[in-house]
Amino acid sequence: MLRQAYAESLEPYHSWILRQTFTVFLSAVPSYESLLRLLSPGLGDVEREAVVLNDVRIYIYIYIYIYVYIYMYMYICSPPDWAT
């Protein structure tokens, strides 16, 4: 899946050396199942994916909250030229 996404989106714009580097990178990436096992040791197969996806969802919500907070802080402290 990762290889196909790369081939369709970025590979046409990369040089030979970048394509080879990405190929080496892909060989180090674990499979989806292996990644789930690494992120959730001790869980059974049935609940593993649900727990990991829920953790990722929480991480994304927290990341968005922090991003918006930083953006608003920067906007308040230094408004753009058109706002003054």
MOJOZI-V758659 format. One record per run of one state. SS is the DSSP state (~ for helix, > for strand, _ for the rest). FROM is the first residue (numbers start at 0). TO is the last residue. If there is no record, write none. Layout:
SS,FROM,TO / SS,FROM,TO
//
This chain:
_,0,0 / ~,1,8 / _,9,9 / ~,10,12 / _,13,14 / ~,15,27 / _,28,30 / ~,31,38 / _,39,43 / ~,44,76 / _,77,79 / ~,80,82 / _,83,83
//
